[in-house]
Amino acid sequence: MSRVISRLKLRQLRLLIAVGQHGSILHAAREMNLSQPAATKMIKDLEIDFDVLLFERTNRGVVPTVFGEALIRGGQLVFSQIGTTAQEMEDLAGGNAGRIVVGTLLAASGGLLPMAINTVLAQRPRLAIKVVEGTNEVLMPRLRAGELDLIVGRLPVLRHRSDLEQRRLMQGRIALVVRAGHPLLEIGLLSFDNLRPYGWILPPPDTTLRRQIDQFFVAEGQYAPPTLVESVSYLTNRGLLAASDMICAMPAEAADLGPASTLAELPLPLPFGDGPLGASFRSNTSLPPAAAALLDALEQAAAILQPISANDRIGK
């Protein structure tokens, strides 16, 4: 392995990534201003060094093997880390206190993350922070690729994922939210049957919450909403609720259900949705100092919002 590492060049990794993107050695070679024979030789040298086959030829072009995919993922992470380090050095040279790129889910966007950002900016006013919204299905690959420092929100169930670590911050739950003054709020003893005539706003099918909701609907007699909107945009969902009698399943932490709110929660217990909110980050690399400071600020914010074992970890 030490021999391979001493021989491995960034140019070879760039070529592997380009071949994986294009599915063609010729197109990747052109992108890097190489001849096709030179590119083929670089790949062959890597295959000899690692003693594995990196690509297979198919009628659709060249396709990475499992070994090729692993090396491409590693290469992407290397370039991402180099880019992050270069950006951090540029920030430091310009007088900034570093840079953080944090992914956020809806559950953390309303209170937890903003409170933590305000805390860390009070300590490091010249810190540059970029926030990227999305679902776990979209953000997790970017975290693994090194494009994000950490993700904050509802923690997904990770099985056999030694490359990621999760830190529990607080407990979350799902609420059924409607507009204030909704007809369902006038019913004394609410049941799911009362909800059947109304439209629903739900997260996309590739999310854990949506799968739980779909299973719940199946258990309720194969229920299918008469109207369905798939959205994780809080502003869009809030606008839809304000202008209609639709029902939205959303994290209670993001719903803004205070006394002066234009939204209200239906008093109907749900058999799903409770789960920890926290931070996910790569376990095989150390957090940059600024990201570690944000993680500390998240723990402080969680202790204020919901003082339950904020330092508890739930493993890798």
N, C-alpha and C positions, 0 to 999 in steps of 0.2 A: 504493500500500500504506500509506503514512504517513497518507493521508486516511482509509482504512478503519480503521486502528488507532485514530486519534483519535476516530472515531465509534462504535467498538465498545463495547458496554456489557456488564457482567457479567450484567445481567438478561436480555439477549438470549441469552447463552450458556446461562444456566440454563434458559431456555425451550427452546432447541434440545435440550438434554440430556433434558428432560422429554418433549418430543415423541418423541424417539427411544426413550425407555423405554416410553411408553404407545402409540405408534403412532397417536396421535390428538391433534389440536390442541385440541379441546374439553376433553379430560381434562387435558392439560398446562396449559391456561389456568385450569381450576378449581383445580389444585394450586397455582398461583401467584397466585390471586385476581385473575385478569384476565378480561375478556370475550373471547369468541372472536374478534370483529372486531379487538380490540386486539392479540391474540396473532398473528393472521394478518398484520396490518400490520407488526408487528415482524419477522416472518420475511421478508415481502416487501421491507422496507427493507434487510435483510441481503443478499438476493438481488440487489437493485439495486446495492448497494455492491460486492459481489464479482463481479457480472455472471455469476452461475451459478445453476442450479436446485438448491435444497437438499433438497427433498422432492418425491416423486411420489405422486399419489393412486392407490390400487389398491382392489380389492374387500375388502382386509384392513385398510384404513385408509391412513395416510400412511407412506411408507417413505423413509428417507434415500437420496439419491443418493450417488455416491462423494464428491462435494463436501461433502454434508451429513455423511457419516460422518467425513470428515477434520476438519471444523470441530467436530463433537461430541467426537471424541477429543482435539482440542486444548483444548476447553473443560473436559473432565474433568481433563486434566492441570493446567490453570490452577487449578481449584478445589482439586485435591489439593495443589498446591504452596502455595496460600494457607492451607489447613488445616494443613499441615506447619509452615509458618512461624509461624502463630499458636500452635500447640502448642509449638514451640521457644521462642517468646517467653514463653509461660506457664511453661514449665519453668525458663527462666533467671530469671524473676521469683520463682519459688518456691525458688530456690537449687540447682536441678538443673543438670547440665552438658550438657543436650541430650537428644535422643531419637533412637533408631534403630529402624527396622522392617526386619528382614532375613528374607528367605525362605530356607529351607534344604531341600535334597534329602537323601535317606537317606545318600548317600555322605559328606556333610560333618557329619552330625548326631552321629556317635559320637566323633570326636576333634578334627577340624580346627576346627569352629566353637566348641565349648566351650572349647578352649585359647585361641582368639583372644578370646573374650568375657572370660575370666578376665584376660587380659593388659590389655585396654582398660579393664576395671573397676578394675584396680590403679592405672591412671593417672587415671581419672575415676570415682571411687567413686559419684558422684551421677548418673551417666549412666543414663537409662531405656532399656532394650532390650526390644523385642518380637520374638519369633521366631515365624514362620509356616511350618508344614510343608506340603509338597505336592509335586507333580510339576512339571516345566518347563511342561507344557501348562496347568497351573492358575496357576502363579506368574508366568510371563512376561507375560500380559496385565495383571496387577496391577502389575508393574514398569513397563510402558509407561504405565499410567494414573497413575503417581506414587504408588501406594499402598505400594510397597516402595522402600527406598533401594538395596538390592542383593540378589542371589540368590547363594547359595553352594552348590556341588555340582558334579556332572558337567556339563561345558559342552556345550550343544547345538550342533549345526551351524547357523550363521546365514548365510544367503545374502542378499545385497543388503539388509542391515539396518543402515543407517547411523545409526539412532537408538540402537543398543545397542553397548556396548563390553564385551569379555571380557578378563579378566586370568587367565592360566594360573598356577596355584599349585603343583600337583603332579600326578603321573601316577596314574591309578586303574585298577583292573581288576575284573572280575566273577569271583566264586567260586561254585562249587556247594557248598552247605553242607547238612550233615545233622547229626543228633544224634551225640554221642560213643557209640561202640559199635554204630553202624549196620552191618548185614550187608555193605554194599558196601565198607566199610573193610577187610574181611578178604580181599578179592580182590586177588591180586598184581598182575596186569596188567589194569587196568580199561579197558573200552571202553564206547561208548554203548549197545551191546546189553545190557549188564548193568543199565542204568538204566531200560530200557523198562517193567518191571513196576511201577514205583513212581509214586506221585502226585507232583505238582509244585506249588510255590508260586511264582507269577510276578507281575510288575508288570502294571498294566492295559494293554489293547490300544493306548491312545493314547500310549504312551511309546516312546521310541527303542529302549530295551533290549528291550521286548517284541517290537517289530517284528524286531529282530535274532534273537531267540530263535525266533520263528515261522519265519523264513527258514531257520534252522538245522534246525528240526524237519522242514521240507519237504525239505531236502537229505538228511535221514536217513530217506528213504522215506515221506514224508507222515505222520510220527509224530504221534500224538495221545495225550497223557497219559491214563491210565485214571481219574485223579482230578486235578482242577485247582481251585486256590484263587487268586484274584486279590487281592493285598494288597501295600501298601507300608508297612504298620504293622510296625515292628521288633518291638514287644512281642508282637503277635499272631503274627507269623511264628515268633518264638522259642518261643512256647508250643506252636504247632502242631508244630514240629520235635521238641520235647522229648517230645511225647506220641504220636509216630507215626514211620513210616519215610519220610516225605515228603522231597523234595529241594527246596531253595530256591536260586534264582539271585539273588544280592544282591551289592552292592559289598563287596569284601573289606575295605575300610576300616571298614565298619560291622558286620562280622560278629563281632568279639571272638573271635579264634581263638587266643588265648594258651594256654600250657600247662595252665592251670587251667580252661579253658573247657569248658562242657558241649556245645559245638558243634565240628565238625571239617569240614575242607575235603576234598572228594573229589579225589584226584590225577588229574584228567582235564583236559588242556589244552583251552581253548575257542578257537574261531576268531573270536571277537567279544568285545566288552566293554571292551577296553583303550581308554583315552581320558583326556584331561586333566580334572582337577578345578580349579575356579577360581571367580572372582566375575564376575557379569554386572551391569552398571549402565547407566543412561542416559548417552549421550554428548553429548546436546544440553543438559544441565544439569549444573552443577558439584555434586559430592557435598557435602553438609553437613559441617562440620568433624568431627562425631562419627562419621559414616559413613566419612569418609576415615581417621580414626584406627582404626576397625575393620578397614578394608582393609589398613592397614599391619600390624596385629596378625595378620591372616590370613596375610600374607606371612611374618612371623616364625614363626608356628606351622608353616607348610608347610616352611620351611627346617629346622625341627627334626625334623618327622616324616619328611621325604623331601627331603634337600638337593639338588634338581635345578633350577637356573635359576628360582628362585622369582619373579624379577622379569620373566620373559619374558612378552611379550604375544603373543596370537595374532590380533590385529586386531579389526576391527569386523564 
